[in-house]
Amino acid sequence: MSFSLSLLCEEAITKHHHKTSSRVKMAYLTS
C-alpha cells in the first residue's frame, strides 16, 4: 500500500515539476 502511495506522490511531483514540488521532493528524500 505504501509503495503505491510513493509511486503516486512521485508521479504527481513529476507532473507538476514546480519549484515547490522540488522542495517537497527534497524534504521527502531528506526525511
PDB file of N, CA, C and O in Angstrom, chain B, residues numbered from 101:
ATOM      1  N   MET B 101       0.842  -1.198   0.000  1.00  0.00           N
ATOM      2  CA  MET B 101       0.000   0.000   0.000  1.00  0.00           C
ATOM      3  C   MET B 101       0.884   1.257   0.000  1.00  0.00           C
ATOM      4  O   MET B 101       0.659   2.173  -0.791  1.00  0.00           O
ATOM      5  N   SER B 102       1.876   1.297   0.878  1.00  0.00           N
ATOM      6  CA  SER B 102       2.767   2.457   0.981  1.00  0.00           C
ATOM      7  C   SER B 102       3.540   2.640  -0.323  1.00  0.00           C
ATOM      8  O   SER B 102       3.810   3.763  -0.748  1.00  0.00           O
ATOM      9  N   PHE B 103       3.891   1.514  -0.949  1.00  0.00           N
ATOM     10  CA  PHE B 103       4.649   1.579  -2.197  1.00  0.00           C
ATOM     11  C   PHE B 103       3.831   2.278  -3.280  1.00  0.00           C
ATOM     12  O   PHE B 103       4.357   3.100  -4.030  1.00  0.00           O
ATOM     13  N   SER B 104       2.541   1.944  -3.358  1.00  0.00           N
ATOM     14  CA  SER B 104       1.653   2.569  -4.333  1.00  0.00           C
ATOM     15  C   SER B 104       1.538   4.060  -4.072  1.00  0.00           C
ATOM     16  O   SER B 104       1.535   4.866  -5.002  1.00  0.00           O
ATOM     17  N   LEU B 105       1.442   4.422  -2.794  1.00  0.00           N
ATOM     18  CA  LEU B 105       1.347   5.840  -2.428  1.00  0.00           C
ATOM     19  C   LEU B 105       2.609   6.574  -2.853  1.00  0.00           C
ATOM     20  O   LEU B 105       2.539   7.699  -3.349  1.00  0.00           O
ATOM     21  N   SER B 106       3.750   5.949  -2.664  1.00  0.00           N
ATOM     22  CA  SER B 106       5.016   6.564  -3.050  1.00  0.00           C
ATOM     23  C   SER B 106       5.044   6.816  -4.556  1.00  0.00           C
ATOM     24  O   SER B 106       5.492   7.868  -5.012  1.00  0.00           O
ATOM     25  N   LEU B 107       4.561   5.841  -5.317  1.00  0.00           N
ATOM     26  CA  LEU B 107       4.536   5.988  -6.774  1.00  0.00           C
ATOM     27  C   LEU B 107       3.617   7.131  -7.174  1.00  0.00           C
ATOM     28  O   LEU B 107       3.947   7.911  -8.067  1.00  0.00           O
ATOM     29  N   LEU B 108       2.461   7.236  -6.516  1.00  0.00           N
ATOM     30  CA  LEU B 108       1.514   8.310  -6.814  1.00  0.00           C
ATOM     31  C   LEU B 108       2.124   9.667  -6.508  1.00  0.00           C
ATOM     32  O   LEU B 108       1.978  10.611  -7.285  1.00  0.00           O
ATOM     33  N   CYS B 109       2.798   9.763  -5.392  1.00  0.00           N
ATOM     34  CA  CYS B 109       3.440  11.029  -4.989  1.00  0.00           C
ATOM     35  C   CYS B 109       4.509  11.409  -6.004  1.00  0.00           C
ATOM     36  O   CYS B 109       4.596  12.564  -6.420  1.00  0.00           O
ATOM     37  N   GLU B 110       5.313  10.443  -6.398  1.00  0.00           N
ATOM     38  CA  GLU B 110       6.384  10.714  -7.356  1.00  0.00           C
ATOM     39  C   GLU B 110       5.801  11.134  -8.702  1.00  0.00           C
ATOM     40  O   GLU B 110       6.329  12.024  -9.368  1.00  0.00           O
ATOM     41  N   GLU B 111       4.711  10.486  -9.092  1.00  0.00           N
ATOM     42  CA  GLU B 111       4.069  10.826 -10.370  1.00  0.00           C
ATOM     43  C   GLU B 111       3.526  12.244 -10.328  1.00  0.00           C
ATOM     44  O   GLU B 111       3.652  12.995 -11.296  1.00  0.00           O
ATOM     45  N   ALA B 112       2.918  12.609  -9.199  1.00  0.00           N
ATOM     46  CA  ALA B 112       2.365  13.954  -9.034  1.00  0.00           C
ATOM     47  C   ALA B 112       3.477  14.992  -9.104  1.00  0.00           C
ATOM     48  O   ALA B 112       3.321  16.043  -9.726  1.00  0.00           O
ATOM     49  N   ILE B 113       4.603  14.690  -8.459  1.00  0.00           N
ATOM     50  CA  ILE B 113       5.749  15.608  -8.461  1.00  0.00           C
ATOM     51  C   ILE B 113       6.273  15.771  -9.885  1.00  0.00           C
ATOM     52  O   ILE B 113       6.620  16.876 -10.302  1.00  0.00           O
ATOM     53  N   THR B 114       6.329  14.677 -10.621  1.00  0.00           N
ATOM     54  CA  THR B 114       6.834  14.739 -11.989  1.00  0.00           C
ATOM     55  C   THR B 114       5.889  15.533 -12.877  1.00  0.00           C
ATOM     56  O   THR B 114       6.332  16.270 -13.759  1.00  0.00           O
ATOM     57  N   LYS B 115       4.576  15.385 -12.647  1.00  0.00           N
ATOM     58  CA  LYS B 115       3.585  16.099 -13.451  1.00  0.00           C
ATOM     59  C   LYS B 115       3.658  17.599 -13.193  1.00  0.00           C
ATOM     60  O   LYS B 115       3.641  18.394 -14.132  1.00  0.00           O
ATOM     61  N   HIS B 116       3.738  17.979 -11.944  1.00  0.00           N
ATOM     62  CA  HIS B 116       3.759  19.401 -11.590  1.00  0.00           C
ATOM     63  C   HIS B 116       5.086  20.039 -12.003  1.00  0.00           C
ATOM     64  O   HIS B 116       5.111  21.016 -12.752  1.00  0.00           O
ATOM     65  N   HIS B 117       6.191  19.470 -11.501  1.00  0.00           N
ATOM     66  CA  HIS B 117       7.525  19.937 -11.873  1.00  0.00           C
ATOM     67  C   HIS B 117       7.694  21.424 -11.563  1.00  0.00           C
ATOM     68  O   HIS B 117       8.222  22.186 -12.373  1.00  0.00           O
ATOM     69  N   HIS B 118       7.236  21.817 -10.376  1.00  0.00           N
ATOM     70  CA  HIS B 118       7.379  23.211  -9.943  1.00  0.00           C
ATOM     71  C   HIS B 118       8.504  23.317  -8.923  1.00  0.00           C
ATOM     72  O   HIS B 118       9.039  22.305  -8.470  1.00  0.00           O
ATOM     73  N   LYS B 119       8.853  24.529  -8.571  1.00  0.00           N
ATOM     74  CA  LYS B 119       9.872  24.744  -7.551  1.00  0.00           C
ATOM     75  C   LYS B 119       9.395  24.191  -6.217  1.00  0.00           C
ATOM     76  O   LYS B 119      10.172  23.630  -5.444  1.00  0.00           O
ATOM     77  N   THR B 120       8.103  24.359  -5.963  1.00  0.00           N
ATOM     78  CA  THR B 120       7.528  23.861  -4.719  1.00  0.00           C
ATOM     79  C   THR B 120       7.602  22.336  -4.691  1.00  0.00           C
ATOM     80  O   THR B 120       7.876  21.743  -3.647  1.00  0.00           O
ATOM     81  N   SER B 121       7.359  21.704  -5.834  1.00  0.00           N
ATOM     82  CA  SER B 121       7.411  20.248  -5.921  1.00  0.00           C
ATOM     83  C   SER B 121       8.821  19.759  -5.633  1.00  0.00           C
ATOM     84  O   SER B 121       9.016  18.752  -4.952  1.00  0.00           O
ATOM     85  N   SER B 122       9.807  20.488  -6.163  1.00  0.00           N
ATOM     86  CA  SER B 122      11.201  20.112  -5.931  1.00  0.00           C
ATOM     87  C   SER B 122      11.524  20.206  -4.453  1.00  0.00           C
ATOM     88  O   SER B 122      12.227  19.360  -3.900  1.00  0.00           O
ATOM     89  N   ARG B 123      10.996  21.254  -3.818  1.00  0.00           N
ATOM     90  CA  ARG B 123      11.240  21.440  -2.381  1.00  0.00           C
ATOM     91  C   ARG B 123      10.600  20.292  -1.606  1.00  0.00           C
ATOM     92  O   ARG B 123      11.188  19.762  -0.664  1.00  0.00           O
ATOM     93  N   VAL B 124       9.396  19.917  -2.010  1.00  0.00           N
ATOM     94  CA  VAL B 124       8.695  18.818  -1.344  1.00  0.00           C
ATOM     95  C   VAL B 124       9.455  17.516  -1.554  1.00  0.00           C
ATOM     96  O   VAL B 124       9.572  16.698  -0.642  1.00  0.00           O
ATOM     97  N   LYS B 125       9.965  17.334  -2.759  1.00  0.00           N
ATOM     98  CA  LYS B 125      10.715  16.115  -3.069  1.00  0.00           C
ATOM     99  C   LYS B 125      11.973  16.047  -2.208  1.00  0.00           C
ATOM    100  O   LYS B 125      12.302  14.994  -1.661  1.00  0.00           O
ATOM    101  N   MET B 126      12.670  17.170  -2.090  1.00  0.00           N
ATOM    102  CA  MET B 126      13.885  17.203  -1.282  1.00  0.00           C
ATOM    103  C   MET B 126      13.550  16.913   0.175  1.00  0.00           C
ATOM    104  O   MET B 126      14.253  16.154   0.843  1.00  0.00           O
ATOM    105  N   ALA B 127      12.473  17.520   0.664  1.00  0.00           N
ATOM    106  CA  ALA B 127      12.050  17.294   2.045  1.00  0.00           C
ATOM    107  C   ALA B 127      11.694  15.825   2.246  1.00  0.00           C
ATOM    108  O   ALA B 127      11.984  15.239   3.289  1.00  0.00           O
ATOM    109  N   TYR B 128      11.056  15.234   1.220  1.00  0.00           N
ATOM    110  CA  TYR B 128      10.656  13.831   1.310  1.00  0.00           C
ATOM    111  C   TYR B 128      11.894  12.933   1.339  1.00  0.00           C
ATOM    112  O   TYR B 128      11.945  11.956   2.087  1.00  0.00           O
ATOM    113  N   LEU B 129      12.878  13.271   0.527  1.00  0.00           N
ATOM    114  CA  LEU B 129      14.099  12.459   0.459  1.00  0.00           C
ATOM    115  C   LEU B 129      14.920  12.584   1.739  1.00  0.00           C
ATOM    116  O   LEU B 129      15.488  11.604   2.219  1.00  0.00           O
ATOM    117  N   THR B 130      14.977  13.803   2.290  1.00  0.00           N
ATOM    118  CA  THR B 130      15.787  14.026   3.490  1.00  0.00           C
ATOM    119  C   THR B 130      15.119  13.443   4.726  1.00  0.00           C
ATOM    120  O   THR B 130      15.793  13.030   5.670  1.00  0.00           O
ATOM    121  N   SER B 131      13.798  13.410   4.717  1.00  0.00           N
ATOM    122  CA  SER B 131      13.065  12.878   5.874  1.00  0.00           C
ATOM    123  C   SER B 131      12.906  11.374   5.751  1.00  0.00           C
ATOM    124  O   SER B 131      12.317  10.741   6.627  1.00  0.00           O
TER     125      SER B 131
END
